[in-house]
Amino acid sequence: MKPKPGPKIKLNNPLIIESDRSVCLESDHPRYEEVREQLARFADLEKSPGNLHTYRISPISIWNAASLGMPAAKILDFLDANSRYPLPNAVREKINMWHRRYGALALERIASGPHAGKLAIVARDRELYLEARRRKGLEDFARVELENGFTIDEDARGAVKQILTDLEYPVEDVAGYVAGAPLEIILRKKCRSGRPFELRNYQKEAVDAFHANGTTRGGSGVVVLPCGSGKTVVGIAAMERCNTNTLVLTTSSAAVHQWCSELLDKTTLDARDVGEYTGAKKDLKPVTVTTYQMLTYRRSKTGVFQHFHIFDDRDWGLVIYDEVHLLPAPVFSITASLQARRRLGLTATLIREDGHESRVFSLIGPKRYESPWRRLEREGFIAAATCREVRVPLDAETGRAYEAAEKREQFRIACENGAKTAVIRELLSRHAGDHVLVIGQYLEQIGALARDIGAPLITGATQNDAREHLYNEFRAGRIPVLVISKVGNFAIDLPDANVAIQISGTFGSRQEEAQRLGRVLRPKSDGRPAVFYTVISADTREREFAAKRERFLTEQGYTYEVINSDKLFAESGGLMGGSIAKGVVA
């Protein structure tokens, strides 16, 4: 009797898949780029030491893939085809289960009968509905039991979706939206500034996916696009589709001004239609742009939020959440009550450092569209970029202070390593003639550096007029180098900036790493590539956190070239010389 053949092992394949749903991908495999781009559609990068990148398959990652129309069979076929060893049954079962659960429950508005007009959770899969119904958390929300579901109150729409997401039974919300007060918005074919204007193909695809021809299948969700690729234009085009009063929430006063400027430049709206709601002005108009900070302002930790009223002061038909991954917790609570309004989230990454990705999924909506960074780079819509990590040793005195400090203080000592100044001077000398942003976390550090290199400094304390003047001088080329604090992480429209030097950051924030690279990703008129340096203290906690920060960009297909500062100074040629240790940072 012939023995049964054992499981087929394909040693030339790039993936190793574990039963805990971790997926290891070899970065030096010949098919790395192709496999990474597909894997990133349904798995999230967790760590990337050496040449082995570890991804994790999670409920949210599978639901987002399902929302983009990726069948479970396609995911499993891809894993089977690229795995070195047979796919563990536990992984296959989880993927099938999570994928099946997406949309198995729907939130609908009852069309007829005694409960016509009521909101209801309706089962598309009765077996899964009965499973979910047995779980704790829904008892307080069910009003009238139906054959395949139950009605809920209007104001429970967000809370029920949130609970069911937490229970791993995500709801597809097709209950529809209020139209909001009408507002005619038309995109110009030529900007007010005189430049021709039309949507790029991916921007149109993103708006189509969000709007879904005005049906209840669309109207809420997140568009994920690289920094510098024109997410603001996607938001404006979504406004044109909806033609309604719109509230835009963004990250800073600079971002408010940029949104207002883009709206007036690219649409037929005029100044009577577009209002700024900030500390300086409080104009509520058919299109109002404000900041998350403004919304969450209160006089004390237990006081009321002074400006939440703007959610109710106009009949908004669309709310746009710019940089939705930064949405503060208090705004989640008010968003739960805004479920009858269309909601669009814009972001370069769905990563939240607080782990609340499920809140974005349930309250803003699923991922509606995503385009890989490298795809848009290949098509010329964002600049080609090189990432370089420069490692700088601590001098003897700083090293002793570092060893004697507590862990948290060690990180700051490493970040403020004085030896970084000489490295930055060297980098600036090599990039004479470029447009350079130097970005840091600590005000004392960047203030001293700005004085040392004779460059202007912008921080949160810089008055708006002075800030805009410096930005304009930089755009005009009269200022070649700007030193900026973390206010530069977002919404700076400096299209000619092509070099960024990061000298300190917020611990292991992957968001921040992506946003800072994004400052130099707008395509340059002369085709110059972008260069992103992160200057870190070698063999310190800053190096550990830098590895975490770099993870997101690694997921997008970027690698970091490692440069030791002693060799940097010893080089006689350019930075592309042989002393650079190429490859992914260990």
C-alpha positions as CSV (number, residue, x, y, z in Angstrom):
1,M,0.0,0.0,0.0
2,K,1.4,3.4,-1.1
3,P,2.0,5.9,1.7
4,K,0.0,9.1,1.4
5,P,2.1,12.0,0.1
6,G,3.0,14.5,2.8
7,P,2.2,18.2,2.5
8,K,3.9,19.9,-0.4
9,I,6.8,22.2,0.7
10,K,7.8,25.0,-1.8
11,L,11.1,26.3,-0.4
12,N,11.5,28.9,-3.2
13,N,8.3,30.8,-2.0
14,P,8.7,34.1,-0.1
15,L,6.1,33.6,2.7
16,I,6.1,31.7,6.0
17,I,2.7,31.7,7.6
18,E,2.3,30.8,11.2
19,S,-0.9,29.5,12.9
20,D,-1.1,32.8,15.0
21,R,-1.8,34.6,11.6
22,S,1.7,36.2,11.5
23,V,3.1,36.2,7.9
24,C,6.9,36.5,7.4
25,L,8.1,37.9,4.0
26,E,11.7,37.9,2.9
27,S,12.7,41.3,1.6
28,D,15.5,40.0,-0.5
29,H,13.3,37.5,-2.3
30,P,13.1,38.2,-6.1
31,R,9.3,38.6,-5.9
32,Y,9.4,40.7,-2.8
33,E,7.8,43.9,-4.3
34,E,5.1,42.1,-6.1
35,V,4.2,39.9,-3.1
36,R,4.4,42.8,-0.6
37,E,2.0,44.9,-2.6
38,Q,-0.6,42.1,-2.6
39,L,0.0,41.1,1.0
40,A,-0.5,44.7,2.2
41,R,-4.1,44.6,0.9
42,F,-5.2,42.3,3.7
43,A,-2.4,42.3,6.4
44,D,-0.6,44.9,8.5
45,L,3.2,45.2,8.9
46,E,4.2,44.6,12.6
47,K,8.0,44.6,12.5
48,S,10.8,44.5,9.9
49,P,14.1,43.5,11.5
50,G,16.8,42.6,9.0
51,N,15.5,41.0,5.8
52,L,12.4,39.4,7.4
53,H,9.2,41.5,7.5
54,T,6.4,40.2,9.8
55,Y,2.8,41.0,8.9
56,R,-0.4,40.2,10.9
57,I,-3.8,39.2,9.5
58,S,-6.5,40.7,11.7
59,P,-10.3,41.1,11.7
60,I,-10.0,44.8,10.6
61,S,-7.5,44.0,7.8
62,I,-9.8,41.3,6.4
63,W,-12.9,43.5,6.7
64,N,-11.2,46.3,4.9
65,A,-10.1,43.9,2.1
66,A,-13.7,42.7,1.9
67,S,-15.0,46.3,1.7
68,L,-12.7,46.8,-1.3
69,G,-14.2,43.8,-3.0
70,M,-11.5,41.2,-2.4
71,P,-13.0,37.7,-2.0
72,A,-11.8,35.4,0.7
73,A,-11.0,32.8,-2.0
74,K,-8.6,35.3,-3.6
75,I,-6.8,35.9,-0.3
76,L,-6.5,32.2,0.4
77,D,-5.3,31.4,-3.2
78,F,-2.6,34.1,-2.9
79,L,-1.4,32.7,0.5
80,D,-1.5,29.1,-0.9
81,A,0.5,30.1,-4.0
82,N,3.2,32.0,-2.1
83,S,3.6,30.2,1.2
84,R,6.7,28.0,1.7
85,Y,4.7,25.6,3.8
86,P,1.0,24.5,3.7
87,L,-1.4,27.2,5.0
88,P,-2.4,26.3,8.6
89,N,-6.0,25.3,8.9
90,A,-6.5,27.8,11.8
91,V,-5.5,30.7,9.5
92,R,-7.8,29.5,6.7
93,E,-10.7,29.2,9.1
94,K,-10.2,32.7,10.6
95,I,-10.0,34.4,7.2
96,N,-13.1,32.6,6.0
97,M,-14.9,33.4,9.3
98,W,-14.0,37.1,9.4
99,H,-14.7,37.6,5.7
100,R,-18.1,35.9,6.0
101,R,-19.0,38.1,8.9
102,Y,-18.4,41.3,6.9
103,G,-21.8,42.5,5.8
104,A,-23.6,39.5,7.4
105,L,-25.5,42.1,9.4
106,A,-26.9,45.2,7.8
107,L,-28.2,48.4,9.3
108,E,-31.2,49.3,7.2
109,R,-34.3,51.6,7.2
110,I,-37.5,49.5,7.1
111,A,-39.3,50.4,3.9
112,S,-42.9,49.2,4.7
113,G,-45.1,47.6,7.2
114,P,-45.9,48.6,10.8
115,H,-42.3,49.6,11.5
116,A,-41.8,51.6,8.3
117,G,-39.1,54.3,8.6
118,K,-37.4,52.7,11.6
119,L,-33.8,51.8,11.8
120,A,-33.1,48.1,12.1
121,I,-30.3,45.5,12.4
122,V,-31.2,43.0,9.7
123,A,-29.5,39.6,9.2
124,R,-28.3,38.6,5.8
125,D,-26.9,35.5,7.4
126,R,-29.3,34.2,10.1
127,E,-26.8,31.8,11.6
128,L,-24.3,34.6,12.2
129,Y,-27.1,36.9,13.4
130,L,-28.1,34.3,16.1
131,E,-24.4,34.0,17.1
132,A,-24.1,37.8,17.5
133,R,-27.4,38.1,19.3
134,R,-26.3,35.7,22.0
135,R,-23.3,38.0,22.8
136,K,-23.6,40.6,25.6
137,G,-23.9,44.3,24.8
138,L,-27.0,44.6,22.5
139,E,-29.8,44.1,25.1
140,D,-30.1,47.8,25.9
141,F,-30.5,48.8,22.2
142,A,-33.0,46.3,20.8
143,R,-36.5,47.9,20.7
144,V,-38.8,45.6,18.6
145,E,-37.8,42.1,17.7
146,L,-38.2,41.2,14.0
147,E,-38.0,37.9,12.2
148,N,-34.4,38.4,11.3
149,G,-33.3,41.3,13.4
150,F,-34.5,44.2,15.7
151,T,-35.2,47.9,15.5
152,I,-33.1,50.5,17.2
153,D,-33.5,54.1,18.1
154,E,-32.1,56.8,15.7
155,D,-29.5,58.0,18.1
156,A,-28.2,54.5,18.7
157,R,-26.9,54.1,15.2
158,G,-23.2,54.7,16.0
159,A,-23.2,52.9,19.3
160,V,-24.7,49.7,17.9
161,K,-22.2,49.6,15.0
162,Q,-19.4,50.2,17.5
163,I,-20.5,47.3,19.8
164,L,-21.0,44.9,16.9
165,T,-17.5,45.8,15.5
166,D,-16.0,45.1,18.9
167,L,-17.8,41.7,18.9
168,E,-16.3,41.0,15.5
169,Y,-19.7,41.2,13.7
170,P,-19.2,44.3,11.6
171,V,-22.3,46.0,10.3
172,E,-22.8,47.3,6.7
173,D,-24.6,50.5,7.1
174,V,-27.0,51.0,4.2
175,A,-29.7,53.0,6.1
176,G,-29.0,56.1,4.0
177,Y,-28.2,59.7,4.9
178,V,-29.9,63.1,5.2
179,A,-29.3,65.3,2.1
180,G,-28.2,68.3,4.1
181,A,-28.8,71.9,3.0
182,P,-28.1,72.1,-0.8
183,L,-25.1,73.9,-2.1
184,E,-24.0,74.0,-5.7
185,I,-20.3,73.2,-6.0
186,I,-18.7,72.9,-9.4
187,L,-15.0,72.0,-10.1
188,R,-13.2,74.4,-12.4
189,K,-11.5,73.3,-15.5
190,K,-9.0,76.1,-14.9
191,C,-8.0,77.2,-11.4
192,R,-8.5,80.8,-10.4
193,S,-4.7,80.9,-10.3
194,G,-4.8,80.2,-14.1
195,R,-3.4,76.7,-14.1
196,P,-5.4,73.9,-15.9
197,F,-7.1,71.6,-13.5
198,E,-8.6,68.1,-13.7
199,L,-8.9,65.1,-11.4
200,R,-6.1,62.5,-11.7
201,N,-7.4,59.0,-12.5
202,Y,-6.9,57.7,-8.9
203,Q,-8.6,60.8,-7.4
204,K,-11.6,60.1,-9.6
205,E,-11.6,56.4,-8.7
206,A,-11.4,57.3,-5.0
207,V,-14.4,59.7,-5.2
208,D,-16.4,57.1,-7.3
209,A,-15.7,54.5,-4.6
210,F,-16.8,56.8,-1.8
211,H,-19.9,58.2,-3.5
212,A,-21.1,54.9,-5.1
213,N,-23.4,56.9,-7.4
214,G,-25.2,58.3,-4.5
215,T,-26.6,55.0,-3.3
216,T,-26.6,53.8,0.3
217,R,-23.7,51.5,-0.5
218,G,-21.5,54.6,-0.4
219,G,-21.5,57.9,1.6
220,S,-19.2,56.8,4.4
221,G,-15.7,55.5,4.6
222,V,-12.0,56.2,4.3
223,V,-9.8,57.0,1.3
224,V,-6.1,56.1,1.9
225,L,-3.6,57.9,-0.3
226,P,0.1,58.9,0.1
227,C,1.1,62.2,1.4
228,G,1.5,64.7,-1.4
229,S,-0.9,62.9,-3.7
230,G,-3.8,65.4,-3.4
231,K,-6.1,64.1,-0.7
232,T,-7.6,67.6,-0.3
233,V,-8.6,67.5,-4.0
234,V,-10.4,64.1,-3.3
235,G,-12.3,65.8,-0.5
236,I,-13.3,68.7,-2.7
237,A,-14.4,66.4,-5.5
238,A,-16.5,64.5,-3.0
239,M,-18.1,67.8,-2.0
240,E,-19.0,68.4,-5.7
241,R,-20.7,65.0,-5.9
242,C,-22.7,65.6,-2.8
243,N,-23.6,69.3,-3.5
244,T,-24.4,70.0,0.1
245,N,-23.3,72.1,3.1
246,T,-20.0,70.6,4.3
247,L,-18.0,70.6,7.5
248,V,-14.3,70.0,7.2
249,L,-12.2,69.0,10.3
250,T,-8.5,69.2,10.0
251,T,-5.3,69.3,12.0
252,S,-4.2,72.9,12.3
253,S,-4.8,76.5,11.4
254,A,-2.3,76.2,8.6
255,A,-4.4,73.2,7.2
256,V,-7.6,75.3,7.6
257,H,-6.1,78.1,5.4
258,Q,-4.8,75.5,2.9
259,W,-8.3,74.0,2.6
260,C,-10.0,77.4,2.2
261,S,-7.4,78.4,-0.4
262,E,-7.9,75.2,-2.4
263,L,-11.7,75.5,-2.3
264,L,-11.6,79.0,-3.6
265,D,-9.0,78.1,-6.3
266,K,-10.5,75.0,-7.7
267,T,-14.3,75.4,-7.3
268,T,-16.9,78.0,-8.2
269,L,-17.4,78.7,-4.5
270,D,-16.6,82.3,-3.4
271,A,-15.6,83.8,-0.1
272,R,-19.3,84.1,1.0
273,D,-19.6,80.3,0.9
274,V,-16.3,79.3,2.7
275,G,-15.8,80.0,6.4
276,E,-12.9,79.5,8.8
277,Y,-13.7,78.5,12.4
278,T,-10.5,79.0,14.4
279,G,-9.2,81.0,17.3
280,A,-8.8,83.9,15.0
281,K,-12.2,83.7,13.2
282,K,-15.5,82.0,13.9
283,D,-17.4,82.1,10.6
284,L,-20.0,79.4,10.1
285,K,-20.8,79.3,6.4
286,P,-22.1,76.7,3.9
287,V,-18.6,75.2,3.8
288,T,-16.8,75.6,7.2
289,V,-13.3,74.4,7.9
290,T,-12.1,74.0,11.5
291,T,-9.6,72.0,13.6
292,Y,-9.8,69.1,15.9
293,Q,-8.1,71.2,18.5
294,M,-10.9,73.8,18.3
295,L,-13.6,71.2,18.7
296,T,-11.9,69.6,21.7
297,Y,-11.2,72.9,23.5
298,R,-12.7,73.2,27.0
299,R,-11.8,75.4,29.9
300,S,-11.1,72.5,32.3
301,K,-10.7,68.7,32.1
302,T,-14.2,68.2,33.3
303,G,-15.7,71.2,31.5
304,V,-18.0,71.1,28.4
305,F,-16.5,71.2,24.9
306,Q,-17.1,74.9,24.0
307,H,-17.4,74.4,20.2
308,F,-19.2,71.1,19.7
309,H,-22.3,73.2,18.9
310,I,-21.0,73.7,15.3
311,F,-22.0,70.1,14.5
312,D,-25.6,71.2,15.0
313,D,-25.6,74.8,14.0
314,R,-26.0,74.1,10.2
315,D,-27.6,71.3,8.2
316,W,-24.4,69.5,7.2
317,G,-24.8,66.9,4.5
318,L,-21.1,65.9,4.5
319,V,-18.5,65.9,7.2
320,I,-14.8,65.4,6.0
321,Y,-12.3,64.2,8.5
322,D,-8.8,65.2,7.2
323,E,-6.0,63.1,8.6
324,V,-8.6,60.8,10.1
325,H,-6.0,58.6,11.9
326,L,-5.5,61.6,14.3
327,L,-9.2,61.9,15.2
328,P,-9.3,62.7,19.0
329,A,-11.4,60.5,21.3
330,P,-14.0,63.2,22.1
331,V,-14.7,63.7,18.4
332,F,-15.4,59.9,18.2
333,S,-18.2,60.4,20.7
334,I,-19.8,63.2,18.7
335,T,-19.3,61.3,15.4
336,A,-21.4,58.4,16.9
337,S,-24.3,60.8,16.8
338,L,-23.6,62.0,13.2
339,Q,-24.3,58.7,11.5
340,A,-27.1,60.1,9.4
341,R,-24.6,62.5,7.7
342,R,-22.2,61.4,5.0
343,R,-18.7,61.0,6.4
344,L,-15.4,60.9,4.5
345,G,-12.1,60.2,6.1
346,L,-8.8,61.1,4.4
347,T,-5.5,59.7,5.5
348,A,-2.1,58.4,4.4
349,T,-2.3,55.6,6.9
350,L,-5.1,53.9,9.0
351,I,-2.5,53.2,11.7
352,R,-3.5,54.8,15.1
353,E,-0.9,54.8,17.8
354,D,-3.7,54.3,20.4
355,G,-4.9,51.1,18.6
356,H,-8.4,52.5,18.0
357,E,-8.6,51.6,14.2
358,S,-11.9,49.8,14.9
359,R,-13.4,53.2,16.0
360,V,-12.5,54.7,12.6
361,F,-13.9,51.5,10.9
362,S,-17.3,51.6,12.7
363,L,-17.9,55.3,13.0
364,I,-16.4,56.8,9.9
365,G,-16.7,53.7,7.7
366,P,-14.6,51.0,6.0
367,K,-11.7,51.6,3.7
368,R,-13.3,52.6,0.3
369,Y,-10.1,53.2,-1.7
370,E,-6.4,52.8,-1.3
371,S,-3.5,53.3,-3.7
372,P,0.0,52.1,-2.9
373,W,2.7,54.8,-2.5
374,R,5.0,53.1,-5.0
375,R,2.3,52.8,-7.6
376,L,1.8,56.6,-7.6
377,E,5.6,57.1,-7.6
378,R,5.9,54.9,-10.7
379,E,3.2,56.9,-12.4
380,G,4.9,60.2,-11.5
381,F,2.2,61.5,-9.2
382,I,4.5,61.6,-6.2
383,A,8.3,62.1,-6.2
384,A,10.6,59.2,-6.1
385,A,12.2,59.1,-2.6
386,T,15.2,57.7,-0.9
387,C,15.2,57.2,2.8
388,R,18.5,57.3,4.7
389,E,19.2,56.7,8.4
390,V,22.4,58.4,9.7
391,R,23.7,56.9,13.0
392,V,25.6,59.2,15.3
393,P,27.5,58.1,18.4
394,L,27.1,59.7,21.8
395,D,30.2,61.5,23.1
396,A,31.7,60.3,26.4
397,E,30.0,62.8,28.6
398,T,26.6,62.4,27.0
399,G,27.0,58.6,27.1
400,R,27.5,58.8,30.9
401,A,24.4,60.9,31.4
402,Y,22.5,58.5,29.2
403,E,23.5,55.4,31.2
404,A,22.6,57.1,34.5
405,A,19.1,58.3,33.3
406,E,15.7,56.7,33.5
407,K,14.4,55.0,30.4
408,R,12.1,57.9,29.3
409,E,14.8,60.4,29.9
410,Q,17.3,58.3,27.9
411,F,15.2,58.7,24.8
412,R,15.3,62.5,25.1
413,I,19.1,62.6,25.8
414,A,19.6,60.4,22.7
415,C,17.3,62.6,20.6
416,E,19.1,65.8,21.7
417,N,22.6,64.4,21.1
418,G,24.7,67.5,20.3
419,A,26.8,65.5,17.9
420,K,23.9,65.6,15.4
421,T,24.6,69.3,14.6
422,A,27.8,68.5,12.8
423,V,26.0,65.8,10.8
424,I,23.3,68.2,9.8
425,R,25.8,70.8,8.7
426,E,27.5,68.2,6.5
427,L,24.1,67.2,5.0
428,L,23.3,70.8,4.3
429,S,26.6,71.3,2.6
430,R,25.9,68.3,0.3
431,H,22.4,69.6,-0.5
432,A,23.4,73.2,-1.3
433,G,20.9,74.4,-3.9
434,D,18.1,72.1,-2.6
435,H,15.0,73.1,-0.6
436,V,15.6,71.6,2.8
437,L,13.2,71.1,5.8
438,V,14.8,70.2,9.2
439,I,12.2,68.8,11.5
440,G,12.4,68.1,15.2
441,Q,10.4,67.4,18.3
442,Y,12.2,69.4,21.1
443,L,11.9,73.2,21.0
444,E,15.2,73.8,22.8
445,Q,17.0,71.5,20.4
446,I,15.6,73.0,17.2
447,G,16.0,76.5,18.5
448,A,19.7,75.9,19.2
449,L,20.1,74.3,15.8
450,A,18.4,77.1,13.9
451,R,20.8,79.6,15.5
452,D,23.8,77.4,14.8
453,I,23.1,77.0,11.0
454,G,21.5,80.5,10.6
455,A,18.1,79.2,9.4
456,P,14.6,80.6,10.3
457,L,12.6,78.6,12.8
458,I,8.9,77.9,12.8
459,T,7.1,76.5,15.9
460,G,3.6,76.5,17.3
461,A,4.4,79.9,18.9
462,T,5.2,81.5,15.6
463,Q,2.4,83.9,14.6
464,N,0.4,82.9,11.5
465,D,1.4,86.0,9.5
466,A,5.1,85.4,10.3
467,R,4.7,81.7,9.5
468,E,3.1,82.4,6.1
469,H,5.8,84.9,5.3
470,L,8.5,82.3,5.9
471,Y,6.7,79.7,3.9
472,N,6.3,82.1,1.0
473,E,10.0,83.0,1.1
474,F,10.8,79.3,1.1
475,R,8.5,78.7,-1.9
476,A,10.2,81.5,-3.7
477,G,13.6,80.1,-3.1
478,R,14.8,83.0,-1.1
479,I,15.1,80.8,2.0
480,P,16.8,77.5,1.2
481,V,16.5,75.9,4.7
482,L,13.6,76.0,7.2
483,V,13.8,74.5,10.7
484,I,10.4,73.5,11.9
485,S,8.8,71.8,15.0
486,K,6.2,69.1,14.8
487,V,3.8,71.8,13.4
488,G,5.4,70.8,10.1
489,N,4.1,67.2,10.3
490,F,0.9,68.2,8.5
491,A,-0.6,70.5,5.8
492,I,2.4,72.4,4.7
493,D,2.1,73.2,1.0
494,L,5.7,73.5,0.0
495,P,5.9,71.8,-3.4
496,D,9.6,72.4,-4.0
497,A,10.8,71.0,-0.7
498,N,12.9,68.0,-1.8
499,V,15.0,67.2,1.3
500,A,13.8,66.5,4.8
501,I,16.1,66.0,7.8
502,Q,14.4,64.6,10.9
503,I,16.5,65.1,14.0
504,S,14.0,63.9,16.6
505,G,10.5,62.6,16.8
506,T,7.6,61.3,18.9
507,F,8.9,57.9,20.2
508,G,7.8,55.1,17.7
509,S,5.1,57.0,15.8
510,R,4.8,55.4,12.4
511,Q,2.2,58.1,11.4
512,E,4.7,60.9,12.0
513,E,7.4,59.1,10.0
514,A,5.0,58.9,7.0
515,Q,3.8,62.5,7.4
516,R,7.3,63.8,7.5
517,L,8.4,62.0,4.4
518,G,5.2,63.3,2.9
519,R,6.5,66.9,3.2
520,V,8.9,66.2,0.3
521,L,6.8,63.9,-1.9
522,R,5.1,66.5,-4.2
523,P,6.5,66.0,-7.7
524,K,9.2,68.5,-8.5
525,S,9.0,70.6,-11.7
526,D,12.6,69.6,-12.6
527,G,12.0,65.9,-11.7
528,R,14.4,65.9,-8.8
529,P,14.0,62.9,-6.4
530,A,13.2,63.5,-2.7
531,V,15.6,62.5,0.1
532,F,14.5,61.8,3.6
533,Y,17.1,61.6,6.4
534,T,16.5,60.5,9.9
535,V,19.4,61.3,12.2
536,I,19.5,59.1,15.3
537,S,21.9,58.2,18.1
538,A,23.5,54.8,17.6
539,D,23.0,52.0,20.1
540,T,20.4,53.9,22.1
541,R,16.6,53.8,22.7
542,E,16.2,56.3,19.9
543,R,17.4,53.5,17.5
544,E,14.8,51.1,18.9
545,F,12.0,53.6,18.4
546,A,13.4,54.6,15.0
547,A,12.9,50.9,13.9
548,K,9.3,51.1,14.9
549,R,8.8,54.5,13.2
550,E,10.2,53.1,9.9
551,R,7.8,50.2,9.8
552,F,5.0,51.9,7.9
553,L,7.3,53.2,5.2
554,T,8.8,49.7,4.9
555,E,5.3,48.4,4.3
556,Q,4.9,50.9,1.5
557,G,8.1,49.5,-0.2
558,Y,10.7,52.0,1.0
559,T,14.0,50.8,2.4
560,Y,16.4,52.8,4.6
561,E,20.0,53.2,3.6
562,V,22.2,53.1,6.8
563,I,25.0,55.6,7.1
564,N,27.4,55.7,10.0
565,S,28.4,59.3,10.7
566,D,32.2,58.6,10.8
567,K,32.1,57.3,7.3
568,L,29.8,60.1,6.2
569,F,32.6,62.6,7.2
570,A,35.3,60.4,5.7
571,E,33.7,60.2,2.3
572,S,35.2,62.3,-0.4
573,G,32.3,61.6,-2.9
574,G,28.5,62.0,-2.6
575,L,26.2,60.0,-0.4
576,M,25.7,57.4,-3.0
577,G,29.3,56.2,-2.3
578,G,30.3,52.7,-1.2
579,S,30.3,53.5,2.6
580,I,26.4,53.3,2.7
581,A,25.2,50.1,4.0
582,K,22.2,49.5,1.8
583,G,19.1,47.5,2.8
584,V,16.5,47.5,5.4
585,V,17.6,48.8,8.8
586,A,18.3,46.0,11.3
